[in-house]
């Protein structure tokens, strides 16, 4: 019997971003994604934040900070 690691997917709003480096650590992937998606710099993801979906993927929801409004 063989087991394979579940694919990671990052959810930013309605956008699903596939894991660009499936064998890398979560911190390395977040650092890489932050180059293309600056919102990754403003949040911290932990392994335990992931949840499994119906396709067997591990989904990490990116919680965006509230926009600051002066007024």
CORJODA-V124121 format. One record per helix or strand of 3 or more residues. SS is the DSSP state (@ for helix, = for strand). FROM is the first residue (numbers start at 0). TO is the last residue. Records with the same first field share a line. If there is no record, write none. Layout:
SS = FROM-TO / FROM-TO
//
This chain:
= = 7-11 / 14-17 / 57-60
@ = 25-35 / 37-41 / 46-48
//
